[in-house]
Amino acid sequence: MFKAGFVNIVGNPNVGKSTLSNLLVGERLSIITSKAQTTRHRITGIVNGEDYQIVFSDTPGVLKPNYRLQETMLNYSREALTDADVLIYVTDTIETPDKYDDFLKAVEKLEIPIIVVINKIDLIDQPRLEELTEYWHEQLPDAEIIPISALHTFNTQSIIHHIVELLPEAEPYYDKDALTDKPERFFVNEIIREKILLYYKKEIPYSVEVEVEEFKDNGERVDIKAIIHVARESQKGIIIGHQGVALKKLGMLARRDIERFLDKKVFLQLFVKVTKDWRDKDALLKQFGYDVK
């Protein structure tokens, strides 16, 4: 008997959702930083066992949108409630559970199996954990509650075991060797954006989008040209830095990780372009790969 199904992962910002996704998939597919809104797209990771296939989908954190980009990000999370065989709702021991009541109410109405994962349990004592567990039992009475520490990989494998029990009987949806449905250039884009999130401070990372314009695999080396779009001229200056030092540093950091990801030498060219109000323009969001409704 073979089992296969779609397991969608949702949750609020900064609860360790993408860290958990990477642990479950066994590969680093979603970029991870301490900043909220790090994940902007819906990212698929595929786990194959001898008698099962789990298609994980990591979604952006649930937030109240202030511009079109954030509306698109929220739509990814809403869609994840409609096309899953199993839903994983990630919370933690820090966030205010009722912060996004509207989304949680939508989760409550689902008729599919739900797993509530309480992350960061290494930060609290047992009585507090029991309080949180009881709270989530009251909110989602039919859900399985699994406390974990993604940072210390504590109890994460029990999630896989429980998912397999819940999967429907089905044929695999992807080839056995498949890891994701995203192309290599998507992950190149994400690696560059991750370095921007880590290297630059304040509002700069949230006003930036990366577009891989050229991706040429010559066998032994991959030549990549990427455009860093910013919203204002002043942000362009910050990204480039004095005499181009900051952009050069960014390129070096990104190239190292891209080479590890592709397992090839990489020639990376980065350019910075001012694209005003790109976060609110549907045509540009579609150009950058967002599913605009």
Secondary structure, DSSP 4 states (H G I P E B T S, - for coil): --EEEEEEEEE-TTSSHHHHHHHHHTS--S---SSTT---S-EEEEEE-SSEEEEEEE-PPP---SSHHHHHHHHHHHHTTTS-SEEEEEEESSS-TTTTHHHHHHHHT--S-EEEEEE-GGGS-HHHHHHHHHHHHHHSTTSEEEE-BTTTTBS-HHHHHHHHHHPPB---SS-TT---SS-HHHHHHHHHHHHHHHHS-TTGGGG-EEEEEEEEE-SSEEEEEEEEEESSHHHHHHHH-GGGHHHHHHHHHHHHHHHHHHTSEEEEEEEEEE-TTGGG-HHHHHHTT----
